[in-house]
Amino acid sequence: MADIKLGIIGYGFMGHEHANMMETIDEIDLVAVCDTVMSQMDDAPGSVRKYACMDKLLEDEGINTVIISIPNPLHLEAVVKAAKAGKNII
């Protein structure tokens, strides 16, 4: 069982790249992805939960770590919310 239960906030190009890279690491399970554009998540693995709202992903107790992969001007808000939710942040 993996130690890191990962959620990716922002599942556009870079979110996909992060997901692909994380698949190569045994200690990481991709648990959920989030994007405000639902079609971005159409190709997410079947077992992965999909969220249209970052706040809902951060409420997921099955996630202990998040990757912030949204536009840079939105990072501060996402990082503050993730920290308040007790998530490890990449």
C-alpha positions in Angstrom: 0.0 0.0 0.0 1.3 3.4 -0.9 2.3 6.0 1.7 1.3 9.0 -0.4 -2.4 9.3 -1.3 -2.2 12.0 -4.0 -4.7 14.5 -5.3 -3.9 16.8 -8.3 -5.5 20.2 -8.3 -5.5 21.3 -12.0 -5.7 18.5 -14.5 -4.7 20.2 -17.6 -1.4 19.6 -19.5 0.9 19.8 -16.4 -1.6 17.9 -14.2 -1.5 15.1 -16.7 2.3 15.2 -16.8 2.5 15.0 -13.0 0.0 12.1 -13.0 2.1 10.2 -15.6 5.2 10.7 -13.6 3.6 9.7 -10.3 2.5 6.4 -11.8 6.2 5.4 -11.9 6.6 5.6 -8.2 5.3 2.7 -6.1 4.9 4.7 -2.9 2.3 7.0 -4.6 -1.3 6.3 -5.3 -3.2 8.8 -7.4 -6.5 9.1 -5.6 -8.2 12.1 -7.1 -7.9 14.9 -9.7 -9.7 18.2 -9.8 -10.4 20.7 -12.6 -13.0 23.3 -13.3 -13.2 22.0 -16.8 -14.8 18.6 -16.5 -13.7 17.4 -19.9 -10.1 17.7 -18.8 -10.7 14.7 -16.5 -12.3 12.5 -19.1 -9.1 10.4 -19.5 -8.3 10.1 -15.7 -7.9 6.5 -14.6 -11.2 4.8 -13.7 -10.4 4.4 -10.0 -9.6 8.1 -9.6 -12.2 10.4 -8.0 -12.9 13.5 -10.0 -13.8 16.9 -8.5 -14.8 20.1 -10.2 -14.1 22.1 -7.0 -10.8 22.3 -5.2 -12.6 22.6 -1.8 -14.3 19.3 -2.3 -11.0 17.6 -3.2 -9.4 19.1 -0.1 -12.2 17.7 2.1 -11.4 14.1 0.9 -9.8 12.4 3.9 -8.4 9.7 1.6 -5.9 12.3 0.3 -2.8 13.3 2.3 -0.8 15.1 -0.4 -1.7 17.5 -3.2 0.1 18.8 -6.2 -0.9 22.3 -7.2 -1.0 22.4 -10.9 -3.2 25.4 -11.7 -2.2 28.8 -13.1 0.5 30.6 -11.0 -1.8 33.5 -9.9 -4.1 30.9 -8.2 -1.3 29.1 -6.3 -1.5 31.2 -3.1 -5.2 30.5 -2.6 -4.8 26.8 -3.3 -1.7 26.4 -1.0 -3.4 28.2 1.9 -6.5 26.1 1.5 -4.5 22.9 1.3 -2.5 23.8 4.3 -5.6 24.6 6.3 -7.0 21.2 5.3 -3.8 19.5 6.7 -2.5 18.3 3.3 1.1 17.9 2.3 1.7 20.2 -0.6 3.9 19.9 -3.7 
